[in-house]
């Protein structure tokens, strides 16, 4: 039998099944018992779907936890790999930071100012706060801007008049995230081959 003939036969069979179903439904209209049975089947299907969704949620949470652990380990790697090289790279760009540190915690309980800096570069006139993420997102950039604002407030309380610059680093950086970071006046650090590159902001770097 040709493929065309098989296709026609299949369509004919489906049409017969549909007609038989419609005739059966007409001959046997729904009763309270059949409706109740259908509702029970729907409820059972919903329970199965809920159980499946719960399992999916569990898997998603597990993946999120593992990714969070990876992000933390990546942050620790910054101290040994990225931070020292950032000092040299910024020097090539005309920013001379004599001091560099990582995982700096600021806790001013009196003024309720708390934040953490992944990489902190500084000299007598300027300081740079760098936020490092495995997968950099727009929310991370906004959070870093808030961090820079907190840094400005904290410095003002201490009579520190230096200018503060911001930079964000990411292993994965989508195009829209890249453009957003640069438009916010931040430097962007990205991996490139065996090293990394620093892209300056689109316009004048923003200072806090």
C-alpha positions in Angstrom: 0.0 0.0 0.0 1.4 3.4 -0.9 2.1 6.1 1.7 -0.8 8.2 0.3 -3.2 5.3 0.6 -2.1 4.7 4.2 -2.6 8.4 5.0 -6.2 8.2 3.6 -7.0 5.0 5.5 -5.7 6.6 8.7 -7.8 9.7 8.3 -10.8 7.6 7.5 -10.3 5.5 10.6 -10.0 8.6 12.8 -13.1 10.0 11.3 -15.0 6.7 12.1 -13.8 6.8 15.7 -14.9 10.4 16.1 -18.3 9.7 14.6 -18.7 6.6 16.9 -17.7 8.7 19.9 -20.2 11.4 19.1 -23.0 8.8 18.6 -22.1 7.1 21.9 -22.3 10.5 23.7 -25.6 11.3 22.1 -27.0 7.8 23.0 -25.6 8.1 26.5 -25.9 11.6 27.9 -23.9 12.5 31.0 -25.4 11.4 34.3 -24.5 12.6 37.8 -22.5 9.3 38.2 -20.5 9.7 35.0 -19.9 13.4 35.7 -18.7 12.5 39.3 -16.4 9.8 37.8 -14.9 12.3 35.4 -14.3 14.8 38.2 -12.5 12.1 40.2 -10.3 11.4 37.2 -9.5 15.1 36.9 -8.8 15.3 40.6 -6.4 12.3 40.4 -4.7 13.9 37.4 -4.3 17.2 39.3 -2.8 15.3 42.3 -0.3 13.6 40.0 0.6 17.0 38.4 1.0 18.6 41.8 3.3 15.7 42.9 5.3 16.2 39.7 5.5 19.9 40.2 6.8 19.4 43.8 9.5 17.1 42.5 10.4 19.7 39.9 10.6 22.4 42.6 12.9 20.1 44.6 15.2 19.6 41.7 15.3 23.3 40.9 16.1 24.2 44.5 18.9 21.6 44.5 20.4 23.0 41.3 20.1 26.5 42.8 21.9 25.4 46.0 24.7 23.8 44.0 25.0 26.9 41.7 25.1 29.0 44.9 28.0 26.9 46.2 29.8 27.3 42.9 29.2 31.1 43.0 30.7 31.2 46.5 33.7 29.2 45.5 34.2 31.4 42.5 34.2 34.4 44.8 36.9 32.8 46.8 39.0 32.3 43.7 39.0 36.0 43.0 41.4 36.6 45.9 44.0 34.4 44.4 43.5 34.9 40.6 41.6 38.0 39.7 42.3 40.6 42.4 46.1 40.9 41.9 45.8 41.1 38.1 43.1 43.7 38.3 45.6 46.0 39.9 47.9 45.7 36.9 45.1 46.0 34.4 43.7 49.1 35.9 47.2 50.6 36.1 47.5 50.1 32.3 44.2 52.1 32.0 45.6 55.0 34.0 44.2 54.0 37.4 47.0 53.5 39.9 45.8 51.6 43.0 48.6 50.8 45.5 46.4 48.6 47.7 44.1 45.7 46.8 42.1 43.5 49.0 39.2 41.0 48.8 36.2 40.0 50.8 36.0 43.2 52.7 33.2 43.5 55.2 31.8 46.8 56.4 29.7 46.7 59.5 28.7 50.0 61.0 26.1 49.0 63.6 25.7 52.6 64.9 24.6 53.9 61.5 23.1 50.7 60.3 25.4 50.4 57.3 26.3 46.8 56.3 27.8 45.5 53.1 30.5 43.4 51.6 33.1 44.1 48.9 34.4 41.3 46.7 37.5 43.2 45.5 38.6 46.6 46.9 41.3 48.7 45.2 42.4 52.0 46.6 44.9 54.8 46.7 44.9 58.3 48.4 42.4 59.8 46.0 40.3 57.0 44.5 38.9 53.6 45.4 37.3 50.9 43.3 34.6 48.5 44.4 34.4 45.3 42.3 31.4 42.9 42.5 32.1 39.4 41.1 29.5 37.0 39.9 29.6 33.7 38.0 26.4 34.7 36.1 26.1 38.4 36.1 22.6 39.8 36.0 20.9 43.2 36.0 19.8 42.7 39.6 23.4 42.2 40.6 24.4 45.5 38.9 21.6 47.3 40.7 22.6 45.8 44.0 26.2 46.9 43.4 25.0 50.5 42.7 23.3 50.4 46.1 26.5 49.1 47.6 28.4 52.0 46.2 25.8 54.4 47.6 26.3 52.8 51.0 30.1 53.2 50.6 29.6 56.9 49.9 27.5 57.3 53.0 29.9 55.4 55.1 32.9 57.4 53.8 31.1 60.7 54.4 30.6 59.7 58.1 34.3 59.1 58.4 35.4 62.3 56.6 36.6 60.3 53.6 36.3 62.5 50.6 37.8 60.1 48.0 35.9 59.3 44.8 34.6 55.8 44.5 34.4 53.9 41.2 32.5 50.7 40.5 33.2 47.6 38.4 31.3 44.3 37.9 32.9 41.0 36.8 31.1 38.0 35.5 32.0 34.7 33.9 28.7 34.7 32.0 27.6 38.2 30.8 24.6 38.5 28.4 24.6 41.3 25.8 21.8 43.2 27.5 23.5 42.9 30.9 26.8 44.1 29.4 25.2 47.2 27.9 23.3 48.0 31.1 26.5 47.8 33.2 28.4 50.1 30.9 25.5 52.5 30.7 25.4 52.8 34.5 29.0 54.1 34.4 30.6 50.9 35.6 33.7 49.1 34.4 33.0 45.6 33.1 35.4 42.7 33.7 35.0 39.6 31.5 37.0 36.5 30.8 38.9 36.4 27.5 40.9 33.2 26.6 43.3 32.5 29.5 42.9 36.0 31.0 40.3 38.7 31.2 39.4 42.1 29.7 38.2 45.3 31.3 35.8 47.5 29.3 35.4 51.1 30.5 31.9 52.7 30.7 30.3 54.1 27.5 30.7 57.6 28.8 32.7 59.1 31.7 32.9 56.6 34.6 30.4 57.4 37.3 31.8 58.3 40.7 30.2 58.1 44.1 
